[in-house]
Amino acid sequence: MKIGVVYWISESELSLDGGSLRIRHWLEMLRESGHDVSVVPILKNMIEYSGKKSFLNQFKARILPIPFQRKLDIDPDFDLVIVTVPAAFKSASKAMPREKLIFDWMDLWSDYALSFTKSNLLMFPGSLLQFCQWRWLEAKFVKLPKINFFAGYLDLERSRALNKGMWLPSPVHRQNTSGRVSPSEKRIIGFLGNFNHRPNVLSLRWFLKKYIHLFESSSIELHVAGISSEKFTITHGNVKILGKVENLATFYSSIDAVVVPIVFGGGIKVKAIEALAENLPVFGTKEVALGFSPELRDYINPIDSLFSHTWSELRIMKAGDFEENFSHTAFKNKIKEFIN
């Protein structure tokens, strides 16, 4: 089959952020199955995606944070089109028949919009307006393709997709390592993300404001890494900014646990899955836990427990639970009945 995967940017521009990693998994799985697959980029260049926006676009983002709908130029010869950006769902449905369409929801844009109402008063009216708009659009859009995949479990529950929806978390290779809680006096935790993605910036600010005073007394050091993490100029001695990470294995082997303090946005946090794959304990917010199915949420330790003086009772995901939900085999098994 000839398959197009719609994303913001081209395949050559994909990075290590959660969205790009999910696209890489789609491409890998489909090519393993013998399909002819290509990325259909929405944006013509990387500048608009990377955060280097014009003054007008920056002003719009302050008032209306969710992107407007985008038109697509889709090759009519595609046998199947997998659309991963809600802004392109309407255009794709006009260009392709239902039996040739799959929508992959990395998150619900209504929840994404609502999260910005917590940001500041200037964003409140526009964010609330876009929340209402996208709740209405989501109810319409889930009816358009032959199947909707949802990266986050709560998004599936809220989507009203009924029998046209399925939970499809991003897969990660599980590592053959054991839990590595450090016996040393200082415990190192890591937060890895794309800080061109505004919810990550807002979440890190929230986390530091609420908890940074506990770092020293709990002998905790926070390592912040990822795209544009260097924009943070933090002088606290227990916080280190590492910048962009080229080797994930090196980053994860240097820390004792992962913190995912996301309080803005939806979907599932791939950095939490990566940490579970590394057999590291994960500390996260309620929003992070709700991205997982109910029986798996206990693997996300509450952030408050981060400052306990003992980590001996922290849960690390069992190999069977990981294989059943987050392995490449699990991903392939879920999509194969819809791609033939």
C-alpha positions in Angstrom: 0.0 0.0 0.0 1.0 3.6 -0.6 0.5 5.4 2.7 0.8 9.1 3.7 1.4 10.2 7.3 0.4 13.8 7.9 2.5 15.8 10.4 3.6 19.3 10.9 7.1 18.8 9.4 8.9 16.6 6.9 10.6 13.3 7.8 14.1 14.8 7.6 13.2 17.4 10.2 11.9 15.0 12.8 13.6 15.3 16.2 13.4 13.6 19.6 10.3 15.3 20.9 7.2 13.2 21.7 5.3 14.1 18.5 8.3 13.3 16.2 9.0 10.1 18.0 5.4 8.9 17.4 5.7 9.7 13.7 9.0 7.7 13.6 7.1 4.7 15.1 4.4 4.9 12.5 7.0 5.0 9.7 9.0 2.1 11.2 5.9 -0.1 11.7 4.5 0.5 8.3 7.8 0.0 6.5 8.4 -3.2 8.4 5.1 -4.4 7.0 6.2 -3.7 3.4 4.2 -0.5 2.8 5.4 2.5 0.8 5.2 5.3 3.4 6.0 9.0 3.2 5.4 12.0 5.5 3.1 14.7 4.2 4.2 17.9 6.0 1.8 20.7 6.8 4.4 23.4 7.2 6.7 24.3 4.3 9.7 25.0 6.5 11.0 24.4 10.0 10.9 28.0 11.2 7.2 28.1 12.0 7.5 24.8 14.0 10.7 25.6 15.9 9.4 28.5 17.8 11.0 31.3 15.7 7.7 33.0 14.9 6.9 36.4 13.6 5.6 39.1 15.9 2.1 38.6 14.5 2.1 34.9 15.1 3.5 35.4 18.6 0.7 37.8 19.4 -1.9 35.4 18.1 -0.5 32.6 20.2 -0.9 34.8 23.3 -4.6 35.4 22.6 -5.6 32.2 20.7 -3.0 29.5 21.6 -4.4 26.7 19.4 -3.4 26.6 15.7 -6.1 27.4 13.1 -7.2 24.7 10.7 -4.8 24.0 7.8 -5.4 22.9 4.2 -3.6 19.8 2.9 -2.3 19.0 -0.5 -2.8 15.2 -0.6 -1.7 12.8 -3.4 -5.0 11.1 -4.6 -3.0 8.0 -5.3 -2.5 7.3 -1.5 -4.3 4.0 -0.5 -4.4 5.3 3.1 -3.7 8.6 4.9 -2.9 8.7 8.6 -3.5 12.2 9.9 -1.8 13.1 13.2 -2.6 16.8 13.4 -6.2 17.8 14.3 -5.9 21.1 12.4 -5.7 19.0 9.2 -8.6 16.6 9.9 -11.2 18.6 8.1 -9.1 19.1 5.0 -8.1 15.4 4.9 -11.7 14.3 5.1 -12.6 16.4 2.1 -9.7 15.0 0.1 -10.0 11.3 1.0 -12.9 8.8 1.5 -13.6 7.5 5.0 -12.2 4.0 4.3 -8.8 5.6 3.4 -8.6 7.7 6.5 -7.2 7.1 10.0 -7.0 9.9 12.6 -4.3 9.7 15.2 -5.0 11.9 18.2 -1.8 12.7 20.1 -4.0 14.7 22.4 -7.4 16.4 22.4 -7.1 20.0 21.5 -10.0 21.0 23.6 -8.1 19.9 26.7 -5.0 21.5 25.3 -6.9 24.8 24.9 -8.4 24.6 28.4 -5.0 24.1 30.0 -4.0 27.6 28.8 -6.8 29.2 30.9 -4.5 28.4 33.8 -1.6 30.3 32.2 -2.6 34.0 32.6 -5.6 36.3 32.4 -4.7 37.5 28.9 -5.1 33.9 27.5 -8.3 33.1 29.4 -11.0 34.4 27.0 -9.4 33.0 23.8 -8.5 29.7 25.4 -12.0 29.2 26.7 -13.4 30.1 23.3 -11.1 27.6 21.6 -12.0 24.9 24.2 -15.6 25.2 23.3 -14.8 25.3 19.6 -12.7 22.1 19.7 -15.1 20.2 21.9 -17.7 20.8 19.2 -15.2 19.9 16.4 -13.9 16.8 18.1 -17.5 15.4 18.3 -17.7 15.9 14.5 -14.2 14.8 13.5 -14.3 11.4 15.3 -17.0 10.3 12.9 -15.0 11.0 9.7 -12.3 8.3 9.6 -12.6 4.5 9.7 -10.8 4.5 13.1 -9.5 7.0 15.6 -6.3 6.1 17.6 -5.7 8.0 20.9 -2.2 8.2 22.5 -3.8 9.1 25.8 -6.3 6.9 27.6 -8.3 9.7 29.1 -8.5 11.3 25.7 -10.2 8.2 24.4 -12.7 8.3 27.2 -13.5 12.0 26.6 -13.5 11.8 22.8 -17.0 10.4 22.3 -15.6 8.1 19.6 -17.5 5.1 21.0 -16.8 2.1 18.8 -14.6 4.1 16.4 -11.8 4.7 18.9 -8.8 2.7 20.3 -6.1 3.5 22.8 -2.7 3.4 21.0 0.2 4.5 23.3 3.5 5.2 21.6 5.9 2.2 21.8 9.4 2.2 23.3 12.1 -0.4 23.3 12.4 -1.8 26.9 15.9 -1.9 28.3 17.5 -4.8 30.0 18.4 -2.9 33.1 17.4 -3.2 36.7 16.1 -0.4 39.0 18.9 2.1 39.6 17.9 4.1 42.7 21.1 5.6 43.8 22.5 4.7 47.2 24.5 7.9 47.3 23.5 10.9 49.4 22.3 12.9 46.4 19.5 11.6 44.2 19.4 12.9 40.7 16.0 13.3 38.9 15.6 14.2 35.3 13.0 16.1 33.3 13.4 15.7 29.5 11.2 17.6 27.0 10.8 19.9 24.1 10.7 23.4 25.5 9.5 24.9 22.3 6.3 23.2 23.4 4.7 25.8 25.7 3.0 23.3 28.1 6.4 22.0 29.0 7.7 25.4 29.8 4.6 26.3 32.0 4.8 22.9 33.7 8.5 23.3 34.6 7.8 26.8 36.0 5.0 25.4 38.1 7.1 22.5 39.4 10.0 24.7 40.4 7.8 27.3 42.0 6.0 24.7 44.1 8.9 22.3 45.0 12.3 23.9 44.6 12.5 24.8 48.3 12.5 21.1 49.1 15.4 20.1 46.8 18.2 20.7 49.2 16.6 19.3 52.3 15.7 16.1 50.4 19.1 15.9 48.8 17.6 16.0 45.3 19.3 17.5 42.1 17.1 18.1 39.1 18.6 17.8 35.6 16.6 19.6 32.9 17.3 18.5 29.3 15.9 18.7 25.8 15.3 21.0 22.9 15.5 24.7 23.9 16.0 23.8 27.6 18.9 26.3 27.6 16.3 29.1 27.5 16.0 28.6 31.3 18.5 30.6 33.3 18.1 29.0 36.7 20.7 29.8 39.4 19.6 27.4 42.1 22.5 25.0 42.8 20.3 21.9 42.8 19.1 22.5 39.3 21.3 21.9 36.2 20.3 22.8 32.6 21.8 20.3 30.2 20.5 21.5 26.8 19.6 19.3 23.9 20.3 15.6 24.4 21.8 13.6 21.5 21.9 10.3 23.3 18.9 9.3 25.4 20.6 6.2 26.9 23.4 8.4 28.3 20.8 10.8 29.9 18.8 8.0 31.5 21.9 6.2 32.8 23.0 9.3 34.6 19.8 9.8 36.7 18.0 7.9 39.4 14.4 8.7 38.5 12.3 10.8 36.1 9.9 13.5 37.0 7.1 14.4 34.6 5.5 17.5 36.2 3.0 18.2 33.4 0.0 20.2 34.4 -0.8 21.6 30.9 -2.0 19.6 27.9 -3.3 16.1 27.3 -2.4 12.9 25.7 0.2 10.5 27.1 3.7 11.6 28.0 6.2 9.6 26.0 9.0 10.6 28.4 7.1 8.7 31.2 7.0 5.6 28.9 10.7 6.0 28.1 11.5 6.1 31.8 9.4 3.0 32.5 11.3 1.3 29.6 14.6 2.1 31.4 13.2 0.6 34.7 13.4 4.0 36.4 10.8 5.2 38.9 8.5 7.9 37.4 7.1 10.7 39.4 4.2 12.5 37.8 1.1 14.6 38.2 -2.5 13.4 38.1 -2.6 14.6 34.4 0.3 12.3 33.6 -1.3 9.3 35.3 -4.6 9.8 33.5 -2.8 9.3 30.1 -2.5 5.6 31.1 -5.2 3.0 31.4 -6.6 2.7 34.9 -4.7 -0.6 35.8 -1.4 1.1 35.0 -1.8 4.4 36.7 -0.2 3.2 40.0 3.1 3.0 38.1 3.2 6.9 38.1 4.3 7.8 41.6 2.8 11.0 43.0 5.2 14.0 42.8 4.9 14.6 46.6 6.5 11.2 47.2 9.6 12.4 45.4 10.6 14.1 48.6 10.2 11.1 50.8 13.5 10.0 52.4 13.0 6.4 51.2 12.3 5.3 47.6 12.3 1.6 48.5 8.6 1.2 47.9 8.4 3.0 44.5 6.8 1.0 41.7 8.7 0.1 38.6 6.7 -1.4 35.7 6.6 -5.1 35.4 8.0 -6.5 32.1 4.7 -8.2 31.2 2.7 -5.0 31.6 5.2 -3.1 29.5 5.3 -5.7 26.7 1.5 -5.9 26.6 1.0 -2.1 26.3 4.1 -0.3 25.1 6.2 -2.7 23.0 6.5 -2.5 19.3 4.7 -5.8 19.1 1.7 -4.3 21.0 1.6 -1.3 18.6 1.7 -3.5 15.5 -1.0 -5.8 16.8 -3.3 -2.9 17.4 -2.9 -1.3 14.0 -2.7 -4.4 11.8 -6.5 -5.0 11.6 -7.0 -1.5 10.2 -4.1 -1.5 7.7 -4.2 -4.4 5.3 
